[in-house]
Amino acid sequence: MPVQSVRSFSRDPQEPVVHELDPLRLEGKEVPVRVIIRRAEDGLWRGRMAFGDPEDAARETAEIFCGASEQELWESIGHLREHHLRDLFRSLGT
């Protein structure tokens, strides 16, 4: 009986992956919040925040998050509180 070869495709860690977070409540409106993470060529995990709908001109930070592992990166993101997210959003202008 012939054996079928099974290929498993894992995603390229250098390709950015978007993760939805809880929306930010600001002035009575909900602002979508996303984290875009990737593994950089130097082996470190890097991430940036994006606010607003992806179809619109979303406000994005630079890659301000960094970690030696994906878990370490998420720990740095997890320490943010809502007032930090609000300040990041406001710092990106209108």
DRENTORKOL-3810 file (N, C-alpha, C; in nm, 4 decimals):
REM DRENTORKOL-3810
@n.u->0.0846; n.v->-0.1164; n.w->0.0000; ca.u->0.0000; ca.v->0.0000; ca.w->0.0000; c.u->0.0892; c.v->0.1226; c.w->0.0000
@n.u->0.0692; n.v->0.2137; n.w->-0.0955; ca.u->0.1535; ca.v->0.3324; ca.w->-0.1017; c.u->0.1237; c.v->0.4267; c.w->0.0154
@n.u->0.2270; n.v->0.4904; n.w->0.0620; ca.u->0.2139; ca.v->0.5850; ca.w->0.1725; c.u->0.2053; c.v->0.7256; c.w->0.1153
@n.u->0.1050; n.v->0.7962; n.w->0.1587; ca.u->0.0926; ca.v->0.9351; ca.w->0.1138; c.u->0.1873; c.v->1.0213; c.w->0.1950
@n.u->0.2566; n.v->1.1070; n.w->0.1255; ca.u->0.3428; ca.v->1.1987; ca.w->0.1992; c.u->0.2574; c.v->1.3141; c.w->0.2513
@n.u->0.2832; n.v->1.3503; n.w->0.3725; ca.u->0.2089; ca.v->1.4588; ca.w->0.4349; c.u->0.3051; c.v->1.5737; c.w->0.4573
@n.u->0.2704; n.v->1.6851; n.w->0.4047; ca.u->0.3520; ca.v->1.8042; ca.w->0.4251; c.u->0.2854; c.v->1.8912; c.w->0.5290
@n.u->0.3659; n.v->1.9384; n.w->0.6173; ca.u->0.3110; ca.v->2.0337; ca.w->0.7125; c.u->0.3777; c.v->2.1668; c.w->0.6859
@n.u->0.2960; n.v->2.2638; n.w->0.6620; ca.u->0.3469; ca.v->2.3970; ca.w->0.6335; c.u->0.3362; c.v->2.4812; c.w->0.7590
@n.u->0.4478; n.v->2.5235; n.w->0.8098; ca.u->0.4427; ca.v->2.6160; ca.w->0.9226; c.u->0.4632; c.v->2.7557; c.w->0.8663
@n.u->0.4035; n.v->2.8501; n.w->0.9337; ca.u->0.4151; ca.v->2.9866; ca.w->0.8835; c.u->0.5579; c.v->3.0354; c.w->0.9027
@n.u->0.6000; n.v->3.1221; n.w->0.8159; ca.u->0.7323; ca.v->3.1841; ca.w->0.8257; c.u->0.7274; c.v->3.2840; c.w->0.9405
@n.u->0.8096; n.v->3.2663; n.w->1.0462; ca.u->0.8016; ca.v->3.3575; ca.w->1.1605; c.u->0.8409; c.v->3.5009; c.w->1.1265
@n.u->0.9041; n.v->3.5207; n.w->1.0096; ca.u->0.9378; ca.v->3.6575; ca.w->0.9709; c.u->0.8192; c.v->3.7288; c.w->0.9064
@n.u->0.7162; n.v->3.6522; n.w->0.8696; ca.u->0.5944; ca.v->3.7123; ca.w->0.8166; c.u->0.5147; c.v->3.7692; c.w->0.9334
@n.u->0.4738; n.v->3.8945; n.w->0.9248; ca.u->0.3970; ca.v->3.9534; ca.w->1.0352; c.u->0.2638; c.v->3.8815; c.w->1.0568
@n.u->0.2275; n.v->3.8696; n.w->1.1832; ca.u->0.0996; ca.v->3.8095; ca.w->1.2215; c.u->0.0230; c.v->3.9134; c.w->1.3019
@n.u->-0.1047; n.v->3.9292; n.w->1.2695; ca.u->-0.1889; ca.v->4.0287; ca.w->1.3346; c.u->-0.2743; c.v->3.9606; c.w->1.4411
@n.u->-0.2743; n.v->4.0181; n.w->1.5611; ca.u->-0.3558; ca.v->3.9684; ca.w->1.6715; c.u->-0.4485; c.v->4.0803; c.w->1.7170
@n.u->-0.5767; n.v->4.0487; n.w->1.7263; ca.u->-0.6755; ca.v->4.1458; ca.w->1.7740; c.u->-0.6732; c.v->4.1499; c.w->1.9268
@n.u->-0.6741; n.v->4.2685; n.w->1.9825; ca.u->-0.6860; ca.v->4.2867; ca.w->2.1265; c.u->-0.8231; c.v->4.3452; c.w->2.1569
@n.u->-0.8565; n.v->4.3557; n.w->2.2847; ca.u->-0.9817; ca.v->4.4207; ca.w->2.3223; c.u->-0.9787; c.v->4.5648; c.w->2.2735
@n.u->-1.0927; n.v->4.6149; n.w->2.2249; ca.u->-1.0952; ca.v->4.7526; ca.w->2.1766; c.u->-1.0702; c.v->4.8521; c.w->2.2892
@n.u->-1.0189; n.v->4.9657; n.w->2.2511; ca.u->-0.9931; ca.v->5.0755; ca.w->2.3432; c.u->-1.1171; c.v->5.1636; c.w->2.3473
@n.u->-1.1644; n.v->5.1958; n.w->2.4657; ca.u->-1.2809; ca.v->5.2833; ca.w->2.4800; c.u->-1.2310; c.v->5.4254; c.w->2.5028
@n.u->-1.2666; n.v->5.5109; n.w->2.4076; ca.u->-1.2161; ca.v->5.6474; ca.w->2.4102; c.u->-1.3269; c.v->5.7427; c.w->2.3680
@n.u->-1.3621; n.v->5.8340; n.w->2.4573; ca.u->-1.4636; ca.v->5.9359; ca.w->2.4304; c.u->-1.5933; c.v->5.8731; c.w->2.3796
@n.u->-1.6356; n.v->5.7645; n.w->2.4422; ca.u->-1.7614; ca.v->5.7002; ca.w->2.4069; c.u->-1.7563; c.v->5.6127; c.w->2.2828
@n.u->-1.6403; n.v->5.5975; n.w->2.2227; ca.u->-1.6273; ca.v->5.5144; ca.w->2.1028; c.u->-1.5313; c.v->5.4002; c.w->2.1306
@n.u->-1.5471; n.v->5.2937; n.w->2.0555; ca.u->-1.4541; ca.v->5.1818; ca.w->2.0636; c.u->-1.3564; c.v->5.1901; c.w->1.9469
@n.u->-1.2293; n.v->5.1841; n.w->1.9780; ca.u->-1.1244; ca.v->5.1886; ca.w->1.8764; c.u->-1.0607; c.v->5.0488; c.w->1.8703
@n.u->-1.0658; n.v->4.9831; n.w->1.7537; ca.u->-1.0022; ca.v->4.8524; ca.w->1.7415; c.u->-0.8514; c.v->4.8629; c.w->1.7694
@n.u->-0.7972; n.v->4.7619; n.w->1.8373; ca.u->-0.6545; ca.v->4.7578; ca.w->1.8696; c.u->-0.5985; c.v->4.6244; c.w->1.8213
@n.u->-0.4880; n.v->4.6319; n.w->1.7484; ca.u->-0.4212; ca.v->4.5117; ca.w->1.6995; c.u->-0.2731; c.v->4.5185; c.w->1.7337
@n.u->-0.2125; n.v->4.4024; n.w->1.7486; ca.u->-0.0680; ca.v->4.3911; ca.w->1.7648; c.u->-0.0173; c.v->4.3137; c.w->1.6441
@n.u->0.0853; n.v->4.3660; n.w->1.5811; ca.u->0.1447; ca.v->4.3010; ca.w->1.4640; c.u->0.2839; c.v->4.2558; c.w->1.5058
@n.u->0.3048; n.v->4.1240; n.w->1.5073; ca.u->0.4333; ca.v->4.0722; ca.w->1.5539; c.u->0.5029; c.v->3.9941; c.w->1.4426
@n.u->0.6345; n.v->3.9870; n.w->1.4542; ca.u->0.7148; ca.v->3.9090; ca.w->1.3600; c.u->0.8473; c.v->3.8750; c.w->1.4259
@n.u->0.9145; n.v->3.7793; n.w->1.3706; ca.u->1.0495; ca.v->3.7466; ca.w->1.4157; c.u->1.1457; c.v->3.8128; c.w->1.3188
@n.u->1.2302; n.v->3.8985; n.w->1.3697; ca.u->1.3225; ca.v->3.9748; ca.w->1.2866; c.u->1.4409; c.v->3.8885; c.w->1.2442
@n.u->1.5167; n.v->3.9387; n.w->1.1486; ca.u->1.6326; ca.v->3.8664; ca.w->1.0976; c.u->1.7369; c.v->3.8417; c.w->1.2060
@n.u->1.7403; n.v->3.9279; n.w->1.3071; ca.u->1.8376; ca.v->3.9106; ca.w->1.4155; c.u->1.7917; c.v->3.8077; c.w->1.5194
@n.u->1.6748; n.v->3.7457; n.w->1.4972; ca.u->1.6239; ca.v->3.6424; ca.w->1.5861; c.u->1.5342; c.v->3.6934; c.w->1.6970
@n.u->1.5269; n.v->3.8244; n.w->1.7145; ca.u->1.4401; ca.v->3.8814; ca.w->1.8171; c.u->1.2982; c.v->3.8944; c.w->1.7636
@n.u->1.2025; n.v->3.8873; n.w->1.8547; ca.u->1.0627; ca.v->3.9079; ca.w->1.8206; c.u->1.0315; c.v->4.0553; c.w->1.8369
@n.u->0.9643; n.v->4.1134; n.w->1.7394; ca.u->0.9325; ca.v->4.2560; ca.w->1.7409; c.u->0.7845; c.v->4.2754; c.w->1.7137
@n.u->0.7294; n.v->4.3822; n.w->1.7710; ca.u->0.5873; ca.v->4.4068; ca.w->1.7515; c.u->0.5546; c.v->4.5549; c.w->1.7508
@n.u->0.4440; n.v->4.5856; n.w->1.6871; ca.u->0.3935; ca.v->4.7230; ca.w->1.6841; c.u->0.2437; c.v->4.7194; c.w->1.7073
@n.u->0.1895; n.v->4.8314; n.w->1.7515; ca.u->0.0462; ca.v->4.8439; ca.w->1.7778; c.u->-0.0192; c.v->4.9174; c.w->1.6610
@n.u->-0.1414; n.v->4.8777; n.w->1.6302; ca.u->-0.2209; ca.v->4.9462; ca.w->1.5286; c.u->-0.3580; c.v->4.9750; c.w->1.5891
@n.u->-0.4045; n.v->5.0962; n.w->1.5690; ca.u->-0.5329; ca.v->5.1408; ca.w->1.6229; c.u->-0.6239; c.v->5.1795; c.w->1.5078
@n.u->-0.7492; n.v->5.1421; n.w->1.5164; ca.u->-0.8463; ca.v->5.1768; ca.w->1.4137; c.u->-0.8676; c.v->5.0620; c.w->1.3175
@n.u->-0.9597; n.v->5.0823; n.w->1.2248; ca.u->-0.9924; ca.v->4.9790; ca.w->1.1274; c.u->-0.8793; c.v->4.9637; c.w->1.0264
@n.u->-0.8440; n.v->4.8394; n.w->0.9930; ca.u->-0.7347; ca.v->4.8191; ca.w->0.8969; c.u->-0.7662; c.v->4.8760; c.w->0.7587
@n.u->-0.8965; n.v->4.8847; n.w->0.7239; ca.u->-0.9341; ca.v->4.9384; ca.w->0.5934; c.u->-0.9083; c.v->5.0883; c.w->0.5858
@n.u->-0.9213; n.v->5.1554; n.w->0.6997; ca.u->-0.8945; ca.v->5.2989; ca.w->0.7048; c.u->-0.7449; c.v->5.3186; c.w->0.7248
@n.u->-0.7042; n.v->5.4413; n.w->0.7279; ca.u->-0.5637; ca.v->5.4709; ca.w->0.7566; c.u->-0.5424; c.v->5.4528; c.w->0.9062
@n.u->-0.5099; n.v->5.3317; n.w->0.9447; ca.u->-0.4915; ca.v->5.3019; ca.w->1.0868; c.u->-0.3672; c.v->5.3720; c.w->1.1394
@n.u->-0.3733; n.v->5.4080; n.w->1.2663; ca.u->-0.2581; ca.v->5.4660; ca.w->1.3331; c.u->-0.1706; c.v->5.3517; c.w->1.3818
@n.u->-0.0444; n.v->5.3527; n.w->1.3461; ca.u->0.0466; ca.v->5.2464; ca.w->1.3872; c.u->0.1706; c.v->5.3041; c.w->1.4525
@n.u->0.2195; n.v->5.2328; n.w->1.5529; ca.u->0.3464; ca.v->5.2696; ca.w->1.6144; c.u->0.4586; c.v->5.2072; c.w->1.5324
@n.u->0.5794; n.v->5.2437; n.w->1.5641; ca.u->0.6954; ca.v->5.1712; ca.w->1.5129; c.u->0.7016; c.v->5.0390; c.w->1.5891
@n.u->0.7996; n.v->4.9572; n.w->1.5616; ca.u->0.8155; ca.v->4.8307; ca.w->1.6345; c.u->0.8753; c.v->4.8611; c.w->1.7723
@n.u->0.7889; n.v->4.9013; n.w->1.8637; ca.u->0.8335; ca.v->4.9444; ca.w->1.9965; c.u->0.8416; c.v->4.8305; c.w->2.0966
@n.u->0.7951; n.v->4.7119; n.w->2.0597; ca.u->0.8003; ca.v->4.5969; ca.w->2.1490; c.u->0.9068; c.v->4.5010; c.w->2.0980
@n.u->0.9795; n.v->4.4423; n.w->2.1914; ca.u->1.0876; ca.v->4.3530; ca.w->2.1538; c.u->1.1040; c.v->4.2458; c.w->2.2604
@n.u->1.1381; n.v->4.1246; n.w->2.2189; ca.u->1.1635; ca.v->4.0171; ca.w->2.3137; c.u->1.2527; c.v->3.9112; c.w->2.2518
@n.u->1.3266; n.v->3.8416; n.w->2.3353; ca.u->1.4131; ca.v->3.7342; ca.w->2.2878; c.u->1.3310; c.v->3.6144; c.w->2.2413
@n.u->1.2081; n.v->3.6021; n.w->2.2925; ca.u->1.1173; ca.v->3.4956; ca.w->2.2518; c.u->0.9791; c.v->3.5570; c.w->2.2288
@n.u->0.8934; n.v->3.4826; n.w->2.1638; ca.u->0.7573; ca.v->3.5320; ca.w->2.1418; c.u->0.6871; c.v->3.5518; c.w->2.2761
@n.u->0.7107; n.v->3.4622; n.w->2.3692; ca.u->0.6503; ca.v->3.4738; ca.w->2.5018; c.u->0.6976; c.v->3.6016; c.w->2.5722
@n.u->0.8256; n.v->3.6304; n.w->2.5623; ca.u->0.8794; ca.v->3.7521; ca.w->2.6248; c.u->0.8169; c.v->3.8770; c.w->2.5626
@n.u->0.7970; n.v->3.8730; n.w->2.4322; ca.u->0.7320; ca.v->3.9854; ca.w->2.3637; c.u->0.5907; c.v->4.0051; c.w->2.4180
@n.u->0.5147; n.v->3.8953; n.w->2.4302; ca.u->0.3776; ca.v->3.9045; ca.w->2.4809; c.u->0.3748; c.v->3.9510; c.w->2.6260
@n.u->0.4751; n.v->3.9144; n.w->2.7042; ca.u->0.4805; ca.v->3.9624; ca.w->2.8424; c.u->0.4953; c.v->4.1135; c.w->2.8466
@n.u->0.5772; n.v->4.1690; n.w->2.7577; ca.u->0.5924; ca.v->4.3153; ca.w->2.7562; c.u->0.4636; c.v->4.3835; c.w->2.7127
@n.u->0.3915; n.v->4.3237; n.w->2.6204; ca.u->0.2635; ca.v->4.3797; ca.w->2.5758; c.u->0.1600; c.v->4.3653; c.w->2.6869
@n.u->0.1632; n.v->4.2524; n.w->2.7564; ca.u->0.0669; ca.v->4.2256; ca.w->2.8626; c.u->0.0773; c.v->4.3200; c.w->2.9807
@n.u->0.1909; n.v->4.3854; n.w->2.9976; ca.u->0.2079; ca.v->4.4787; ca.w->3.1088; c.u->0.1453; c.v->4.6161; c.w->3.0810
@n.u->0.1001; n.v->4.6375; n.w->2.9578; ca.u->0.0361; ca.v->4.7650; ca.w->2.9247; c.u->-0.1014; c.v->4.7722; c.w->2.9881
@n.u->-0.1354; n.v->4.8852; n.w->3.0370; ca.u->-0.2700; ca.v->4.9098; ca.w->3.0906; c.u->-0.3444; c.v->5.0000; c.w->2.9936
@n.u->-0.4736; n.v->5.0129; n.w->3.0149; ca.u->-0.5558; ca.v->5.0901; ca.w->2.9216; c.u->-0.5054; c.v->5.2343; c.w->2.9075
@n.u->-0.4592; n.v->5.2944; n.w->3.0166; ca.u->-0.4122; ca.v->5.4333; ca.w->3.0042; c.u->-0.2860; c.v->5.4409; c.w->2.9176
@n.u->-0.2038; n.v->5.3356; n.w->2.9162; ca.u->-0.0875; ca.v->5.3339; ca.w->2.8275; c.u->-0.1318; c.v->5.3279; c.w->2.6813
@n.u->-0.2314; n.v->5.2426; n.w->2.6536; ca.u->-0.2825; ca.v->5.2314; ca.w->2.5169; c.u->-0.3456; c.v->5.3625; c.w->2.4707
@n.u->-0.4201; n.v->5.4259; n.w->2.5615; ca.u->-0.4806; ca.v->5.5552; ca.w->2.5289; c.u->-0.3734; c.v->5.6577; c.w->2.4933
@n.u->-0.2664; n.v->5.6617; n.w->2.5743; ca.u->-0.1574; ca.v->5.7565; ca.w->2.5485; c.u->-0.0862; c.v->5.7257; c.w->2.4163
@n.u->-0.0667; n.v->5.5973; n.w->2.3875; ca.u->-0.0054; ca.v->5.5601; ca.w->2.2589; c.u->-0.0936; c.v->5.6056; c.w->2.1427
@n.u->-0.2231; n.v->5.5810; n.w->2.1548; ca.u->-0.3177; ca.v->5.6210; ca.w->2.0512; c.u->-0.3140; c.v->5.7723; c.w->2.0290
@n.u->-0.3201; n.v->5.8464; n.w->2.1367; ca.u->-0.3190; ca.v->5.9927; ca.w->2.1257; c.u->-0.1866; c.v->6.0446; c.w->2.0706
@n.u->-0.0767; n.v->5.9775; n.w->2.1035; ca.u->0.0542; ca.v->6.0243; ca.w->2.0564; c.u->0.0699; c.v->6.0116; c.w->1.9043
@n.u->-0.0151; n.v->5.9290; n.w->1.8440; ca.u->-0.0060; ca.v->5.9091; ca.w->1.6986; c.u->-0.0818; c.v->6.0148; c.w->1.6198
@n.u->-0.1445; n.v->6.1082; n.w->1.6881; ca.u->-0.2138; ca.v->6.2181; ca.w->1.6200; c.u->-0.3468; c.v->6.1761; c.w->1.5620
@n.u->-0.4021; n.v->6.2643; n.w->1.4799; ca.u->-0.5334; ca.v->6.2381; ca.w->1.4211; c.u->-0.5237; c.v->6.2071; c.w->1.2753
END
